[in-house]
Amino acid sequence: MKIKTSRNPWSWVPSLYFAEGMPYIIVMTVSVIMYKRLGLSNTDIALYTSWLYLPWVIKPLWSPVVDLFKTKRFWIIAMQLIIGAGLAGVALTIPTESFLKYTLMFFWLMAFSSATHDIAADGFYMLGLTENQQAFFVGIRSTFYRLAMLTGQGLLVILAGYFENIYSIEIAWLIVFIILAGLFVLFFLYHNFILPYPPSDTLRSTTSPQKFVEDFFNTFILFFRRKGILIIIGFLLLYRFSEAQLVKIAAPFLLDGRDIGGLGLSTSEVGVIYGTIGLIALMVGGISGGLVCAKDGLKKWLWWMLISINLPNAVYLYMSVFQPESFITISSLIAVEQFGYGFGFTAYMLYMIHISEGAHKTSHYAIATGFMALGMMIPGMFSGWIQESLGYKLFFMWILFATIPSFIIAKFVKIDPTFGIKKKTS
């Protein structure tokens, strides 16, 4: 049978990036809601699920291994099968007495597999498409990645809520994860058949182990020798300091009963808010941020975006004080917060691109994303303990105070005034 070196990108790009987005949103967001419904405390939820960021923190350390051993196609196929096995493992261990220990183990497996899949898929995208196709499909891949977020935060949570009304909570989530495991088996079978075999996706037999090690360490040395590296790292770690804590408590706050300060929403209602209304607001905010930066540059909009990602956190303080009952009111307030996050996060993404410019752009960007994940992991770990110590009202007040470090570090950041502005030749 003759192998195909190329295929119509529509046959594999959308499905590949949908498959890339699903495990991340499951590990980072769906797990929080599941553990809350299974009765874990906010302290435990925040601590344990924040540790799941670690594979994305250290992803730059093993990305060269994916590049050196086997092919990108092999890694994609293998990781999708392992992710499917991890999802099945979560499903089968939910009803057990030691469900926390076992489900976390399988979530860890999924997290490492997902981070590896990210590396391979992004590399395969550049190998399997021409330069023109890469430019055309960049919006398509982003759309299907977002669609995966919509499915994870919205459809899956709504589905879990539906099953909760029929079965026990444990069985409801077991069914959801069995469905997900089946989906990834289908991804494995489909991509094993449909992904092309690009001639450039081959083993790097010309690179000696010694040269590989030298290049690997040299990449890191050059990154940490950058001028103002302490400010750069500080900005990467502190820009999302407040949001990193909020994101672990937001869903538990919506789910907790009104008698203990929450809003008492159902699982399905939370799925609707975050998976549809909130996600649409997030995307609109992100698109708007990209447009204004393309027009005026990142430097001009940095402070406005910093305000945008932090000030709307006040809606949670408002909701904790007044505990609105209207679903429309709650949805609208969260939409405001999600729009602000989407708009403000644009500055962070562009800043990572800005500091990565140079001969090692791809590797340095990967290092920057590692610091981004670390900046989410560490604050998130203790956010649950802070919330349970203070209660929801004081916790959301603390969240507003926690925005201060990001404003302080931003004062020292150096950005080229022309960076981000769309050139006429673009």
CORPEMO-V533599 format. One record per run of one state. SS is the DSSP state (~ for helix, > for strand, _ for the rest). FROM is the first residue (numbers start at 1). TO is the last residue. If there is no record, write none. Layout:
BEGIN
((SS & FROM & TO) (SS & FROM & TO))
END
This chain:
BEGIN
((_ & 1 & 8) (~ & 9 & 11) (_ & 12 & 12) (~ & 13 & 37) (_ & 38 & 41) (~ & 42 & 51) (_ & 52 & 53) (~ & 54 & 57) (_ & 58 & 58) (~ & 59 & 68) (_ & 69 & 71) (~ & 72 & 93) (_ & 94 & 98) (~ & 99 & 128) (_ & 129 & 130) (~ & 131 & 164) (_ & 165 & 168) (~ & 169 & 194) (_ & 195 & 208) (~ & 209 & 224) (_ & 225 & 228) (~ & 229 & 238) (_ & 239 & 240) (~ & 241 & 255) (_ & 256 & 257) (~ & 258 & 260) (_ & 261 & 266) (~ & 267 & 296) (_ & 297 & 297) (~ & 298 & 311) (_ & 312 & 313) (~ & 314 & 322) (_ & 323 & 326) (~ & 327 & 356) (_ & 357 & 360) (~ & 361 & 390) (_ & 391 & 391) (~ & 392 & 401) (_ & 402 & 403) (~ & 404 & 410) (_ & 411 & 426))
END
